Amino acid sequence: MTTAARPADQTKRNQAEFWNARQASASDEKQLVAVMYDLARSTAAKAAGRDPNHPVWRELAELLHGWSVDTQRALSSRDAQ
């Protein structure tokens, strides 16, 4: 006997299919970054609910800031050589 998928499981599958399709349709790396940024914001919004000061927003901001600082430093040291 096959059991019906629980609604939560189906929702997760639908979301995975949606994001996988968006990633696959990105025609270049820049578009892929846009998709991943949208995914990160969507994930944070779901975690935060209606709370604009939920810690998940700070976590995402710190992650993006850290990447930006690291990349800027790497570019500066490469340009200095």
Residue pairs with C-beta under 8 A, 6 or more apart in sequence:
5 13
19 35
19 39
22 35
22 38
22 39
23 32
23 35
23 36
26 32
26 34
26 35
40 60
41 60
44 54
44 56
44 57
44 59
44 60
47 54
47 56
48 54
48 56
48 57
